[in-house]
Amino acid sequence: CCIIWSPWVTLFVALYDYEARTEDDLSFRKGERFQILNSTEGDWWEARSLTTGGTGYIPSNYVAPVDSIQAEDWYFGKLGRKDAERQLLSNGNARGTFLIRESETTKGAYSLSIQDWDDIKGDHVKHYKIRKLDSGGYYITTRAQFETLQQLVQHYSARAAGLCCRLIVPCHKGMPRLTDLSVKTKDVWEIPRESLQLIKRLGNGQFGEVWMGTWNGTTKVAVKTLKPGTMSPESFLEEAQIMKKLRHDKLVQLYAVVSEEPIYIVTEYMSKGSLLDFLKDGEGRGLKLPNLVDMAAQVAAGMAYIERMNYIHRDLRSANILVGDSLVCKIADFGLARLIEDNEYTARQGAKFPIKWTAPEAALYGKFTIKSDVWSFGILLTELVTKGRVPYPGMNNREVLEQVERGYRMPCPQDCPTSLHELMVQCWKKDPEERPTFEYLQAFLEDYFTATEPQYQPGDNL
């Protein structure tokens, strides 16, 4: 039938290409326009393409209202200062690459972030506050006021006019992550095993394997397969209900599960595998301190979210952090450790238990809290600066437990700045309450090279 056009129907425009994953959703190309038929689902909207006439579900974070700032290539919305710097400084961007985001500090204002270059600093990012006039306009300096952000961008694209350089090209926007495999699995995310194809084994551990696979023949995923008997399917499903609700861009997103044994856990796929392998044998071997501290800051950001959600990880170490493109780090396997039923694990002194990462009160008395996660984070920091060396080299688990109980702490690793070792030691305070919060750790690490080590110079190793 013909589309009845009315001026007060908001049309939406596609910000990215999208390939349909099921018969219910719609493939589309960037720039296609849609009429939204039903948006009650939240993450998935029923829409009609004005380009092809097709109808089906589309992911709502792939579209924005036509002519809105959300539809502009340079608008990144809720993106923190640190993540803006990460995006601008990765991908080999040139000077003058820019983006606009919501201000973190001033409600209703925006920030303009531009990649700049000079002899002394090399590539770096400058941030400018875009303020809003009561009358609705925008300005960086009161001398130049604009009715819209689009006009402001046009003005500074023609001339620097006091900025570090003129605006040349919007920063590349990666595809947003979907929180579900499809509109159907949003609520019914126990899926049939037949819908998964395991393609390439990426790793195996004592409780199972990790595979790269596809769902429904269309969608790339990671699949963790658990050996039968590792945990009870009932308690796993209960925990998965909570894990599915945890959503943060520094946590690996849980998509779906197969809940009969062998249990399958289906998550987003991370191209570079575990942080441990990445540091030992991968591209991570040559990384210097700024990248390593940035990776630590990303893990702290994800853990700060877990802290805010009153959740506990229980098994934080580099083997459970996954790495993607441009050194993106995400936390995996949160909450699973509690469910393991293997006697060699549950004894806590058994061979399969990660004693070297575990806070003494958790190892000895089973007291797992967010503060025992902070202890583990301190150990993870040593893994980063030693490129994946096993903690407490030359000591076995029993010796570590005894020595740590007596007050022994790992010394400062080779070439590691004292200030970073001092942070580790704070994470290893005997009294859990004296250990820092993840919120503090995130802020400390994000600002490390401006606030703590402004004089840092790269050495041979770090």
C-alpha positions as CSV (number, residue, x, y, z in Angstrom):
1,C,0.0,0.0,0.0
2,C,1.1,3.6,-0.4
3,I,2.8,5.3,2.6
4,I,0.6,8.1,3.9
5,W,3.0,10.9,4.4
6,S,2.5,13.4,7.2
7,P,4.8,16.2,8.2
8,W,4.7,15.2,11.9
9,V,5.9,11.6,11.4
10,T,9.6,11.6,12.4
11,L,11.7,9.8,9.8
12,F,14.8,8.0,10.8
13,V,18.1,7.6,8.8
14,A,20.5,4.6,9.0
15,L,23.9,5.5,10.4
16,Y,25.6,2.2,9.4
17,D,25.1,-0.7,7.1
18,Y,23.3,-3.7,8.7
19,E,23.0,-7.3,7.5
20,A,19.8,-9.1,8.6
21,R,20.4,-12.0,10.9
22,T,17.0,-13.7,10.9
23,E,13.9,-13.6,8.7
24,D,12.3,-11.0,11.1
25,D,14.9,-8.2,10.7
26,L,15.8,-6.0,7.8
27,S,19.1,-5.5,5.9
28,F,19.8,-1.9,5.1
29,R,22.6,0.5,4.0
30,K,23.9,3.7,5.6
31,G,21.7,6.6,4.5
32,E,18.5,4.6,4.1
33,R,15.4,6.3,5.5
34,F,12.8,4.6,7.7
35,Q,9.3,5.2,9.0
36,I,9.1,3.6,12.5
37,L,6.0,1.4,12.8
38,N,6.5,0.2,16.4
39,S,9.2,1.2,18.9
40,T,7.9,-0.5,22.1
41,E,10.6,-3.2,22.0
42,G,13.3,-0.7,23.0
43,D,16.4,-2.2,21.4
44,W,14.6,-3.4,18.2
45,W,12.1,-1.3,16.2
46,E,9.7,-2.4,13.6
47,A,10.3,-0.2,10.6
48,R,9.5,0.3,6.9
49,S,12.4,1.4,4.6
50,L,11.4,4.3,2.3
51,T,14.3,3.2,0.1
52,T,13.3,-0.4,-0.5
53,G,9.7,-0.6,0.9
54,G,10.7,-3.6,3.0
55,T,9.5,-3.9,6.6
56,G,11.1,-5.7,9.5
57,Y,13.0,-5.2,12.7
58,I,16.0,-2.9,12.9
59,P,18.4,-2.3,15.8
60,S,17.4,1.1,17.3
61,N,21.0,2.2,17.9
62,Y,21.8,2.0,14.2
63,V,19.4,4.8,13.3
64,A,18.7,8.4,14.3
65,P,16.0,11.0,13.4
66,V,16.7,12.7,10.0
67,D,18.4,16.1,10.4
68,S,19.1,15.5,14.1
69,I,22.6,15.9,15.5
70,Q,22.5,12.2,16.3
71,A,22.5,11.6,12.5
72,E,25.7,13.5,12.0
73,D,28.9,11.5,11.4
74,W,30.8,13.6,13.9
75,Y,28.3,13.3,16.8
76,F,29.4,10.6,19.3
77,G,26.8,11.3,22.1
78,K,27.6,9.9,25.5
79,L,31.4,9.3,25.1
80,G,33.8,10.0,27.9
81,R,36.9,12.2,27.5
82,K,39.2,9.2,27.8
83,D,37.3,7.1,25.3
84,A,37.2,10.1,22.9
85,E,41.0,10.2,23.1
86,R,41.2,6.5,22.5
87,Q,39.1,6.7,19.4
88,L,40.9,9.7,18.0
89,L,44.4,8.3,18.6
90,S,43.7,4.8,17.2
91,N,43.1,3.9,13.6
92,G,45.9,6.1,12.2
93,N,43.8,9.3,12.2
94,A,45.4,12.5,10.9
95,R,45.6,15.9,12.5
96,G,42.2,17.7,12.3
97,T,40.1,14.5,12.9
98,F,37.4,15.5,15.3
99,L,34.2,14.5,17.1
100,I,31.6,16.2,19.3
101,R,30.2,14.5,22.4
102,E,28.1,15.3,25.4
103,S,30.1,17.1,28.1
104,E,30.8,14.9,31.1
105,T,31.0,17.9,33.5
106,T,28.4,20.4,32.3
107,K,24.8,19.3,31.8
108,G,23.4,20.4,28.4
109,A,26.9,21.4,27.0
110,Y,29.0,19.6,24.5
111,S,32.7,19.0,24.0
112,L,34.6,19.2,20.7
113,S,37.6,16.8,20.7
114,I,40.3,17.3,18.0
115,Q,43.4,15.3,17.1
116,D,46.4,17.6,17.0
117,W,50.1,17.1,16.4
118,D,53.3,19.0,17.3
119,D,57.0,18.3,17.5
120,I,57.1,17.9,21.3
121,K,53.9,16.0,22.1
122,G,53.4,14.1,18.8
123,D,49.8,13.0,18.3
124,H,47.5,14.2,21.1
125,V,43.9,15.4,21.6
126,K,42.6,18.8,22.5
127,H,39.2,19.3,24.0
128,Y,37.0,22.5,23.8
129,K,33.8,23.1,25.7
130,I,30.8,24.0,23.5
131,R,28.5,26.1,25.6
132,K,24.8,26.6,25.1
133,L,23.2,30.1,25.1
134,D,19.9,30.6,26.9
135,S,18.4,31.5,23.5
136,G,19.4,28.1,22.2
137,G,22.6,28.9,20.2
138,Y,26.1,27.4,20.7
139,Y,29.6,28.9,21.1
140,I,33.1,28.0,22.0
141,T,34.1,31.6,22.3
142,T,31.4,34.3,22.8
143,R,32.8,36.2,19.7
144,A,31.4,33.4,17.4
145,Q,27.9,32.2,18.1
146,F,25.9,29.7,16.0
147,E,22.3,28.7,15.9
148,T,23.1,25.0,15.5
149,L,26.0,22.6,16.1
150,Q,26.0,21.9,12.4
151,Q,26.8,25.6,11.7
152,L,29.5,25.6,14.3
153,V,31.1,22.6,12.6
154,Q,30.9,24.3,9.2
155,H,32.5,27.5,10.5
156,Y,35.5,25.7,12.1
157,S,35.9,23.4,9.1
158,A,36.6,26.5,7.0
159,R,39.1,28.0,9.4
160,A,40.8,27.2,12.7
161,A,39.7,30.6,14.1
162,G,41.5,30.1,17.4
163,L,41.3,26.3,17.7
164,C,44.5,24.2,17.4
165,C,43.6,23.5,13.7
166,R,40.6,23.5,11.5
167,L,38.1,20.5,11.5
168,I,39.0,18.2,8.6
169,V,37.3,14.9,8.9
170,P,34.9,13.2,11.5
171,C,36.4,10.4,13.5
172,H,35.5,6.9,12.3
173,K,32.6,5.5,14.2
174,G,32.8,1.8,15.0
175,M,29.5,-0.2,14.7
176,P,27.6,0.0,18.0
177,R,27.3,-3.3,19.8
178,L,24.0,-5.0,19.9
179,T,22.9,-6.3,23.3
180,D,21.0,-9.3,21.8
181,L,21.5,-11.6,18.8
182,S,18.0,-10.7,17.5
183,V,14.6,-9.4,18.5
184,K,13.5,-13.0,19.3
185,T,16.4,-13.8,21.6
186,K,16.0,-10.5,23.5
187,D,13.6,-12.3,26.0
188,V,14.1,-15.9,25.0
189,W,17.8,-16.2,25.1
190,E,18.0,-19.9,25.8
191,I,18.7,-21.1,22.2
192,P,18.9,-24.5,20.5
193,R,22.4,-25.9,20.2
194,E,21.7,-26.5,16.5
195,S,21.6,-22.7,15.9
196,L,25.3,-22.5,16.7
197,Q,28.2,-23.6,14.5
198,L,31.6,-23.9,16.1
199,I,34.2,-23.0,13.6
200,K,37.6,-22.4,15.1
201,R,38.9,-23.4,18.6
202,L,40.5,-20.3,20.2
203,G,41.6,-21.8,23.5
204,N,40.9,-24.4,26.1
205,G,41.1,-24.3,29.9
206,Q,40.5,-26.7,32.7
207,F,36.7,-26.3,32.6
208,G,36.1,-26.1,28.8
209,E,36.9,-24.6,25.5
210,V,36.4,-21.3,23.7
211,W,35.4,-21.2,20.0
212,M,34.8,-18.7,17.3
213,G,31.5,-19.6,15.8
214,T,28.3,-18.3,14.1
215,W,24.8,-18.1,15.2
216,N,22.0,-18.8,12.7
217,G,24.6,-19.0,9.9
218,T,24.8,-15.2,10.0
219,T,26.3,-13.8,13.1
220,K,29.9,-14.1,14.4
221,V,30.0,-15.0,18.1
222,A,32.3,-16.5,20.7
223,V,31.1,-19.7,22.3
224,K,32.4,-21.0,25.7
225,T,31.7,-24.7,26.1
226,L,31.8,-26.1,29.6
227,K,32.8,-29.7,30.4
228,P,29.8,-31.7,31.8
229,G,29.8,-31.6,35.6
230,T,31.5,-28.2,35.8
231,M,28.4,-26.5,37.3
232,S,24.7,-27.3,37.7
233,P,22.6,-26.0,34.8
234,E,20.0,-24.7,37.2
235,S,22.4,-22.5,39.2
236,F,24.1,-21.4,35.9
237,L,20.8,-20.2,34.4
238,E,20.0,-18.3,37.6
239,E,23.4,-16.5,37.4
240,A,23.0,-15.9,33.7
241,Q,19.8,-14.0,34.4
242,I,21.9,-11.5,36.3
243,M,24.9,-11.6,33.9
244,K,22.5,-10.8,30.9
245,K,21.5,-7.6,32.7
246,L,25.0,-6.3,33.1
247,R,25.6,-4.0,30.1
248,H,28.8,-1.9,29.8
249,D,31.2,-1.4,26.9
250,K,34.1,-2.7,28.9
251,L,32.2,-6.0,29.7
252,V,31.9,-8.8,27.2
253,Q,28.2,-8.9,26.3
254,L,26.4,-12.2,27.1
255,Y,24.0,-12.9,24.2
256,A,22.5,-16.4,24.8
257,V,23.0,-19.8,26.4
258,V,22.4,-23.4,25.8
259,S,21.5,-24.6,29.3
260,E,21.6,-28.4,29.0
261,E,25.0,-30.0,29.4
262,P,27.4,-29.4,27.9
263,I,26.5,-25.8,28.7
264,Y,27.3,-23.3,26.0
265,I,27.8,-19.6,26.8
266,V,27.4,-17.3,23.7
267,T,29.0,-13.9,23.9
268,E,30.3,-11.1,21.6
269,Y,33.5,-12.1,19.7
270,M,36.8,-10.4,20.5
271,S,39.3,-10.6,17.7
272,K,42.6,-10.7,19.7
273,G,41.7,-13.3,22.3
274,S,42.8,-13.3,26.0
275,L,44.9,-10.5,27.4
276,L,47.3,-13.1,28.8
277,D,48.0,-14.6,25.3
278,F,48.1,-11.2,23.8
279,L,50.9,-10.1,26.2
280,K,52.9,-13.3,26.0
281,D,52.8,-14.2,22.4
282,G,50.8,-11.6,20.5
283,E,51.1,-8.0,19.6
284,G,51.2,-7.1,23.2
285,R,54.8,-8.1,23.6
286,G,56.1,-4.8,22.2
287,L,53.7,-2.5,24.0
288,K,55.0,0.3,26.2
289,L,53.7,1.7,29.5
290,P,51.1,4.2,28.0
291,N,49.2,1.4,26.2
292,L,49.5,-1.0,29.2
293,V,48.3,1.7,31.6
294,D,45.4,2.5,29.2
295,M,44.4,-1.2,29.1
296,A,44.5,-1.3,32.9
297,A,42.3,1.8,33.0
298,Q,39.7,0.1,30.7
299,V,39.6,-2.9,33.0
300,A,39.2,-0.6,36.0
301,A,36.3,1.2,34.2
302,G,34.5,-2.1,33.6
303,M,35.1,-3.2,37.2
304,A,33.9,0.2,38.5
305,Y,30.6,-0.6,36.7
306,I,30.5,-4.0,38.4
307,E,31.2,-2.2,41.7
308,R,28.3,0.2,41.1
309,M,26.0,-2.7,40.3
310,N,27.0,-4.4,43.6
311,Y,28.2,-7.4,41.7
312,I,31.5,-9.4,42.2
313,H,33.7,-10.9,39.6
314,R,35.6,-13.5,41.8
315,D,38.1,-14.4,39.1
316,L,39.8,-11.3,37.8
317,R,43.1,-11.9,36.0
318,S,44.5,-11.4,32.5
319,A,43.3,-14.8,31.3
320,N,39.7,-13.5,31.8
321,I,40.2,-10.2,29.9
322,L,39.6,-10.2,26.2
323,V,41.2,-7.9,23.6
324,G,39.7,-6.5,20.5
325,D,40.8,-4.1,17.7
326,S,42.7,-0.9,18.7
327,L,43.6,-2.4,22.1
328,V,40.1,-2.4,23.4
329,C,39.8,-4.5,26.6
330,K,36.7,-6.2,28.0
331,I,36.1,-8.2,31.1
332,A,34.8,-11.8,30.6
333,D,33.7,-14.7,32.8
334,F,32.3,-12.4,35.6
335,G,30.4,-14.3,38.3
336,L,31.0,-17.8,36.9
337,A,33.7,-18.9,39.4
338,R,31.1,-19.1,42.3
339,L,29.3,-21.9,40.4
340,I,32.2,-24.3,39.7
341,E,31.6,-27.6,41.5
342,D,35.0,-29.3,40.8
343,N,36.5,-30.4,44.2
344,E,40.0,-29.4,43.2
345,Y,38.6,-25.9,42.7
346,T,36.1,-25.6,45.5
347,A,38.8,-26.6,48.1
348,R,40.4,-23.3,47.3
349,Q,43.8,-24.8,48.0
350,G,43.3,-27.3,45.1
351,A,45.4,-27.4,42.0
352,K,42.8,-25.7,39.8
353,F,42.2,-22.6,42.0
354,P,43.9,-19.4,41.0
355,I,45.5,-18.8,44.4
356,K,48.1,-16.3,43.2
357,W,45.4,-13.9,42.1
358,T,43.2,-14.3,45.2
359,A,43.0,-12.1,48.2
360,P,44.0,-13.9,51.5
361,E,40.6,-13.5,53.1
362,A,39.0,-15.0,50.0
363,A,41.5,-17.9,49.7
364,L,41.5,-18.8,53.4
365,Y,37.9,-18.0,54.5
366,G,35.9,-17.8,51.2
367,K,35.2,-14.0,51.8
368,F,34.8,-12.8,48.2
369,T,33.8,-9.2,47.8
370,I,34.5,-6.3,45.4
371,K,37.6,-5.6,47.7
372,S,39.0,-9.1,46.9
373,D,38.5,-8.2,43.2
374,V,40.6,-5.1,43.9
375,W,43.4,-7.3,45.2
376,S,43.2,-9.4,42.0
377,F,43.4,-6.2,40.0
378,G,46.7,-5.4,41.7
379,I,48.0,-8.8,40.5
380,L,46.7,-8.1,37.0
381,L,48.7,-4.9,37.0
382,T,51.9,-7.0,37.5
383,E,50.8,-9.2,34.6
384,L,50.5,-6.2,32.3
385,V,54.0,-4.7,33.1
386,T,55.7,-8.1,33.0
387,K,53.9,-9.0,29.7
388,G,52.1,-12.0,31.2
389,R,54.6,-13.4,33.6
390,V,53.1,-15.7,36.3
391,P,52.9,-13.8,39.5
392,Y,55.3,-14.6,42.4
393,P,57.8,-16.3,40.1
394,G,59.6,-19.3,41.6
395,M,57.0,-19.7,44.4
396,N,54.3,-22.4,44.5
397,N,50.7,-21.8,45.6
398,R,51.3,-23.0,49.2
399,E,54.4,-20.8,49.6
400,V,52.5,-17.8,48.2
401,L,49.6,-18.3,50.7
402,E,52.0,-18.6,53.6
403,Q,54.2,-15.7,52.6
404,V,51.4,-13.3,51.8
405,E,49.8,-14.1,55.1
406,R,53.1,-13.1,56.8
407,G,53.0,-9.7,54.9
408,Y,55.1,-10.5,51.9
409,R,54.2,-8.5,48.7
410,M,55.7,-8.7,45.2
411,P,58.5,-6.2,44.7
412,C,58.4,-3.5,42.0
413,P,58.7,-5.3,38.6
414,Q,61.7,-4.3,36.4
415,D,61.3,-0.9,34.7
416,C,57.9,-0.3,36.4
417,P,57.6,3.2,37.8
418,T,57.5,3.3,41.7
419,S,54.2,5.2,41.5
420,L,52.5,2.3,39.7
421,H,54.0,-0.3,42.2
422,E,52.6,1.9,45.1
423,L,49.2,1.5,43.5
424,M,49.6,-2.3,43.4
425,V,50.6,-2.3,47.1
426,Q,47.5,-0.3,48.0
427,C,45.4,-3.0,46.3
428,W,47.2,-5.5,48.5
429,K,46.4,-4.0,51.9
430,K,45.7,-6.6,54.4
431,D,42.5,-4.9,55.6
432,P,40.1,-5.1,52.6
433,E,38.4,-1.8,53.5
434,E,41.7,0.0,53.2
435,R,42.0,-1.0,49.5
436,P,41.0,1.6,46.9
437,T,37.7,1.5,45.0
438,F,37.6,0.7,41.3
439,E,36.2,4.2,40.8
440,Y,39.5,5.6,42.3
441,L,41.6,3.1,40.3
442,Q,39.9,4.1,37.0
443,A,40.5,7.9,37.6
444,F,44.1,7.4,38.8
445,L,45.0,5.3,35.7
446,E,43.1,7.5,33.2
447,D,45.0,10.6,34.4
448,Y,48.3,8.7,35.2
449,F,50.5,10.5,32.6
450,T,49.1,14.0,33.3
451,A,48.8,13.8,37.1
452,T,51.3,11.2,38.3
453,E,54.1,10.6,35.7
454,P,54.1,13.7,33.4
455,Q,57.9,13.3,32.8
456,Y,57.5,9.7,31.5
457,Q,59.9,8.8,28.6
458,P,59.7,5.3,26.9
459,G,62.6,2.9,27.7
460,D,63.7,-0.3,26.0
461,N,61.2,-2.4,27.8
462,L,58.4,-0.1,29.1
